[in-house]
Amino acid sequence: MIDCTKTLMLFTVIICSAACSTMRLQIAIPEKFREQAQMLPIKVAGVGQTRKPVKFGKFTTSRIKRGWNFKTGSSDRNTTVTSEERLLRAFNIQKTAMTTSQKHRFQFTIRDGNRIAQVYALEREVREGTQISRNSRWLSDIYQDKNMQYSFSAFIIPQALNQQEPWNFVMYSSFDWTQRKNLFEVNDIKEGGMLTRGSDTVIIKTVKINKTVSPKGIEHSLPFALPMAYEMRVENNVCAIIDPMGRILWLYRELDEDMKLAVAAVTSALLTRRIQNKLG
């Protein structure tokens, strides 16, 4: 069965890979922030499936403990049959509305040498789409996404004697595939999140990228902008940029150490989630 969404993403990866041979590309970082931030290359294997620790700079996680991963699906029964469906059936083509639901949870600890925190994460996704089945040995089934709702949350508990408050992280994304203007339209994807603890709040948003940089500093332009990075802000100031493609965390040097650990925990969770992953 062909998933059109995954096919599009695969095509995008091929374009990006061809732009710079086999070298890992990085997103272009504004010079002003680059001067004020630490560049932390992230070591992570088997993204989305790994149980191995994640390491970057002074931060390291424990092995990822995977919990349950449930996925269910069902066909949505039509009470009426349209003229289009009658025509498709005449050519042995069956069009079925489908709904799939998936949940996945995992946990790990993260430390920076002095501090340590426990992280509990949960993913939820619901997709609605259409499956077109053709009674032919030469033609595969086609699955087309119509819309998707996805939520990702994590509870970050500092392990300290002074009983610090836990951090709460939540991210939500959705799209309505039927509203796209063309095959490569991604403007309808909505994604954002928040990391909070008491009065401390970090806003997280997806950043669309149309330029990448090779490890040798050579810039490459993409044929269209894609949501390929995460920007984290405290009030109006950028405090971190997560580059999943280049596997780099850019972390503002003057950020509070407790918040640095929380940002590192979010980065690790985003890179090791299973249902949705920009590297998976």
Secondary structure, DSSP 8 states (H G I E B T S, - for coil): -EEHHHHHHHHHHHHHHHHTTTS--EE---HHHHHHEEEEE-B-SSTTT--S--EETTEEE---EEEEEEEEEEEE--SS--HHHHHHHHTTEEEEEEEEEEEEEEEEEEE-SS-EEEEEEEEEEEEEEEEEEE--SSS--EEEEEEEEEEEEEEEEE--TT----EEEEEEEEEEGGG-SSTT--TT-EEEEEEEETTEEEEEEEEEEEEEE-TTS-EEEEEEEEEEEEEEEETTEEEEEEETTTTEEEEETTS-HHHHHHHHHHHHHHHH-SSS-TT-
